[in-house]
Amino acid sequence: MSSKLIVIIGATGNQGGSVASVYLKEPGWKVRALTRDASSTKAQALAAQGAKVIEADIDEPASLPAAFKDANTIFAVSAKQSS
């Protein structure tokens, strides 16, 4: 059986992190964790659990096509940051 790929936008946030935790334990799934800062503590913790951490930003659309490549599923929850 080939694995499926879920891309999680905001993987270092509360909801994205919870989804990542579930899929990292799920046989047959690979996790691509999107974050604005791949060097953050939360991003590094996801990488240590087996996620592929990618820097991407929904406010920079050019960063997204490569991040979404070959995805079977995309999980996205976002909110505009207040200025």
PyMOL CGO cylinders between C-alpha atoms (Angstrom):
from pymol import cmd
from pymol.cgo import CYLINDER

trace = [
    CYLINDER, 0.00, 0.00, 0.00, 1.42, 3.39, -0.94, 0.3, 1, 1, 1, 1, 1, 1,
    CYLINDER, 1.42, 3.39, -0.94, 1.22, 6.16, 1.60, 0.3, 1, 1, 1, 1, 1, 1,
    CYLINDER, 1.22, 6.16, 1.60, -0.99, 9.19, 1.33, 0.3, 1, 1, 1, 1, 1, 1,
    CYLINDER, -0.99, 9.19, 1.33, 0.20, 12.72, 1.97, 0.3, 1, 1, 1, 1, 1, 1,
    CYLINDER, 0.20, 12.72, 1.97, -1.57, 15.30, 4.11, 0.3, 1, 1, 1, 1, 1, 1,
    CYLINDER, -1.57, 15.30, 4.11, -0.34, 18.88, 3.98, 0.3, 1, 1, 1, 1, 1, 1,
    CYLINDER, -0.34, 18.88, 3.98, -1.16, 20.82, 7.13, 0.3, 1, 1, 1, 1, 1, 1,
    CYLINDER, -1.16, 20.82, 7.13, -1.20, 24.60, 6.97, 0.3, 1, 1, 1, 1, 1, 1,
    CYLINDER, -1.20, 24.60, 6.97, -0.38, 26.08, 10.35, 0.3, 1, 1, 1, 1, 1, 1,
    CYLINDER, -0.38, 26.08, 10.35, 1.00, 22.81, 11.66, 0.3, 1, 1, 1, 1, 1, 1,
    CYLINDER, 1.00, 22.81, 11.66, 2.64, 24.54, 14.63, 0.3, 1, 1, 1, 1, 1, 1,
    CYLINDER, 2.64, 24.54, 14.63, -0.65, 26.04, 15.80, 0.3, 1, 1, 1, 1, 1, 1,
    CYLINDER, -0.65, 26.04, 15.80, -3.19, 24.45, 18.14, 0.3, 1, 1, 1, 1, 1, 1,
    CYLINDER, -3.19, 24.45, 18.14, -5.52, 22.89, 15.56, 0.3, 1, 1, 1, 1, 1, 1,
    CYLINDER, -5.52, 22.89, 15.56, -2.86, 22.12, 12.96, 0.3, 1, 1, 1, 1, 1, 1,
    CYLINDER, -2.86, 22.12, 12.96, -0.62, 20.61, 15.61, 0.3, 1, 1, 1, 1, 1, 1,
    CYLINDER, -0.62, 20.61, 15.61, -3.42, 18.35, 16.83, 0.3, 1, 1, 1, 1, 1, 1,
    CYLINDER, -3.42, 18.35, 16.83, -4.14, 17.16, 13.29, 0.3, 1, 1, 1, 1, 1, 1,
    CYLINDER, -4.14, 17.16, 13.29, -0.43, 16.54, 12.70, 0.3, 1, 1, 1, 1, 1, 1,
    CYLINDER, -0.43, 16.54, 12.70, -0.18, 14.46, 15.89, 0.3, 1, 1, 1, 1, 1, 1,
    CYLINDER, -0.18, 14.46, 15.89, -3.05, 12.23, 14.77, 0.3, 1, 1, 1, 1, 1, 1,
    CYLINDER, -3.05, 12.23, 14.77, -1.75, 11.69, 11.23, 0.3, 1, 1, 1, 1, 1, 1,
    CYLINDER, -1.75, 11.69, 11.23, 1.84, 11.09, 12.35, 0.3, 1, 1, 1, 1, 1, 1,
    CYLINDER, 1.84, 11.09, 12.35, 0.53, 8.05, 14.25, 0.3, 1, 1, 1, 1, 1, 1,
    CYLINDER, 0.53, 8.05, 14.25, -1.74, 6.89, 11.42, 0.3, 1, 1, 1, 1, 1, 1,
    CYLINDER, -1.74, 6.89, 11.42, -0.28, 4.07, 9.28, 0.3, 1, 1, 1, 1, 1, 1,
    CYLINDER, -0.28, 4.07, 9.28, -0.22, 4.85, 5.58, 0.3, 1, 1, 1, 1, 1, 1,
    CYLINDER, -0.22, 4.85, 5.58, 0.02, 8.64, 5.97, 0.3, 1, 1, 1, 1, 1, 1,
    CYLINDER, 0.02, 8.64, 5.97, 2.92, 11.06, 5.58, 0.3, 1, 1, 1, 1, 1, 1,
    CYLINDER, 2.92, 11.06, 5.58, 2.71, 14.57, 7.03, 0.3, 1, 1, 1, 1, 1, 1,
    CYLINDER, 2.71, 14.57, 7.03, 4.02, 17.72, 5.38, 0.3, 1, 1, 1, 1, 1, 1,
    CYLINDER, 4.02, 17.72, 5.38, 3.87, 20.43, 8.03, 0.3, 1, 1, 1, 1, 1, 1,
    CYLINDER, 3.87, 20.43, 8.03, 3.70, 24.01, 6.75, 0.3, 1, 1, 1, 1, 1, 1,
    CYLINDER, 3.70, 24.01, 6.75, 4.94, 26.81, 8.95, 0.3, 1, 1, 1, 1, 1, 1,
    CYLINDER, 4.94, 26.81, 8.95, 6.34, 30.30, 8.54, 0.3, 1, 1, 1, 1, 1, 1,
    CYLINDER, 6.34, 30.30, 8.54, 9.39, 29.37, 10.66, 0.3, 1, 1, 1, 1, 1, 1,
    CYLINDER, 9.39, 29.37, 10.66, 10.84, 25.89, 10.21, 0.3, 1, 1, 1, 1, 1, 1,
    CYLINDER, 10.84, 25.89, 10.21, 13.44, 26.57, 12.89, 0.3, 1, 1, 1, 1, 1, 1,
    CYLINDER, 13.44, 26.57, 12.89, 10.86, 27.10, 15.66, 0.3, 1, 1, 1, 1, 1, 1,
    CYLINDER, 10.86, 27.10, 15.66, 10.73, 24.72, 18.60, 0.3, 1, 1, 1, 1, 1, 1,
    CYLINDER, 10.73, 24.72, 18.60, 7.29, 23.42, 17.58, 0.3, 1, 1, 1, 1, 1, 1,
    CYLINDER, 7.29, 23.42, 17.58, 8.39, 22.85, 13.98, 0.3, 1, 1, 1, 1, 1, 1,
    CYLINDER, 8.39, 22.85, 13.98, 11.48, 20.97, 15.11, 0.3, 1, 1, 1, 1, 1, 1,
    CYLINDER, 11.48, 20.97, 15.11, 9.35, 18.81, 17.42, 0.3, 1, 1, 1, 1, 1, 1,
    CYLINDER, 9.35, 18.81, 17.42, 7.13, 17.87, 14.47, 0.3, 1, 1, 1, 1, 1, 1,
    CYLINDER, 7.13, 17.87, 14.47, 10.18, 17.02, 12.39, 0.3, 1, 1, 1, 1, 1, 1,
    CYLINDER, 10.18, 17.02, 12.39, 11.49, 14.81, 15.20, 0.3, 1, 1, 1, 1, 1, 1,
    CYLINDER, 11.49, 14.81, 15.20, 8.18, 12.92, 15.11, 0.3, 1, 1, 1, 1, 1, 1,
    CYLINDER, 8.18, 12.92, 15.11, 8.53, 12.28, 11.38, 0.3, 1, 1, 1, 1, 1, 1,
    CYLINDER, 8.53, 12.28, 11.38, 6.85, 15.24, 9.69, 0.3, 1, 1, 1, 1, 1, 1,
    CYLINDER, 6.85, 15.24, 9.69, 8.50, 16.95, 6.75, 0.3, 1, 1, 1, 1, 1, 1,
    CYLINDER, 8.50, 16.95, 6.75, 8.54, 20.61, 7.79, 0.3, 1, 1, 1, 1, 1, 1,
    CYLINDER, 8.54, 20.61, 7.79, 8.31, 23.17, 4.99, 0.3, 1, 1, 1, 1, 1, 1,
    CYLINDER, 8.31, 23.17, 4.99, 8.40, 26.95, 5.23, 0.3, 1, 1, 1, 1, 1, 1,
    CYLINDER, 8.40, 26.95, 5.23, 5.41, 28.44, 3.43, 0.3, 1, 1, 1, 1, 1, 1,
    CYLINDER, 5.41, 28.44, 3.43, 3.05, 31.34, 4.03, 0.3, 1, 1, 1, 1, 1, 1,
    CYLINDER, 3.05, 31.34, 4.03, -0.53, 31.69, 2.78, 0.3, 1, 1, 1, 1, 1, 1,
    CYLINDER, -0.53, 31.69, 2.78, 0.13, 35.43, 2.48, 0.3, 1, 1, 1, 1, 1, 1,
    CYLINDER, 0.13, 35.43, 2.48, 2.83, 34.58, -0.08, 0.3, 1, 1, 1, 1, 1, 1,
    CYLINDER, 2.83, 34.58, -0.08, 1.00, 32.54, -2.73, 0.3, 1, 1, 1, 1, 1, 1,
    CYLINDER, 1.00, 32.54, -2.73, 4.20, 31.76, -4.65, 0.3, 1, 1, 1, 1, 1, 1,
    CYLINDER, 4.20, 31.76, -4.65, 5.31, 29.58, -1.70, 0.3, 1, 1, 1, 1, 1, 1,
    CYLINDER, 5.31, 29.58, -1.70, 2.29, 27.27, -1.96, 0.3, 1, 1, 1, 1, 1, 1,
    CYLINDER, 2.29, 27.27, -1.96, 2.45, 25.23, -5.21, 0.3, 1, 1, 1, 1, 1, 1,
    CYLINDER, 2.45, 25.23, -5.21, 5.59, 23.36, -4.15, 0.3, 1, 1, 1, 1, 1, 1,
    CYLINDER, 5.59, 23.36, -4.15, 4.20, 22.90, -0.64, 0.3, 1, 1, 1, 1, 1, 1,
    CYLINDER, 4.20, 22.90, -0.64, 0.99, 21.32, -2.01, 0.3, 1, 1, 1, 1, 1, 1,
    CYLINDER, 0.99, 21.32, -2.01, 2.69, 19.13, -4.65, 0.3, 1, 1, 1, 1, 1, 1,
    CYLINDER, 2.69, 19.13, -4.65, 1.43, 15.52, -4.62, 0.3, 1, 1, 1, 1, 1, 1,
    CYLINDER, 1.43, 15.52, -4.62, -0.92, 16.12, -1.66, 0.3, 1, 1, 1, 1, 1, 1,
    CYLINDER, -0.92, 16.12, -1.66, -3.90, 13.82, -1.24, 0.3, 1, 1, 1, 1, 1, 1,
    CYLINDER, -3.90, 13.82, -1.24, -5.38, 16.01, 1.48, 0.3, 1, 1, 1, 1, 1, 1,
    CYLINDER, -5.38, 16.01, 1.48, -4.85, 19.60, 2.62, 0.3, 1, 1, 1, 1, 1, 1,
    CYLINDER, -4.85, 19.60, 2.62, -5.87, 20.75, 6.10, 0.3, 1, 1, 1, 1, 1, 1,
    CYLINDER, -5.87, 20.75, 6.10, -6.18, 24.52, 6.38, 0.3, 1, 1, 1, 1, 1, 1,
    CYLINDER, -6.18, 24.52, 6.38, -7.42, 26.70, 9.20, 0.3, 1, 1, 1, 1, 1, 1,
    CYLINDER, -7.42, 26.70, 9.20, -6.29, 30.29, 9.20, 0.3, 1, 1, 1, 1, 1, 1,
    CYLINDER, -6.29, 30.29, 9.20, -7.06, 33.63, 10.72, 0.3, 1, 1, 1, 1, 1, 1,
    CYLINDER, -7.06, 33.63, 10.72, -5.78, 37.03, 9.80, 0.3, 1, 1, 1, 1, 1, 1,
    CYLINDER, -5.78, 37.03, 9.80, -3.28, 38.26, 12.34, 0.3, 1, 1, 1, 1, 1, 1,
    CYLINDER, -3.28, 38.26, 12.34, -4.23, 41.56, 13.87, 0.3, 1, 1, 1, 1, 1, 1,
    CYLINDER, -4.23, 41.56, 13.87, -1.89, 44.42, 13.11, 0.3, 1, 1, 1, 1, 1, 1,
]
cmd.load_cgo(trace, "trace")
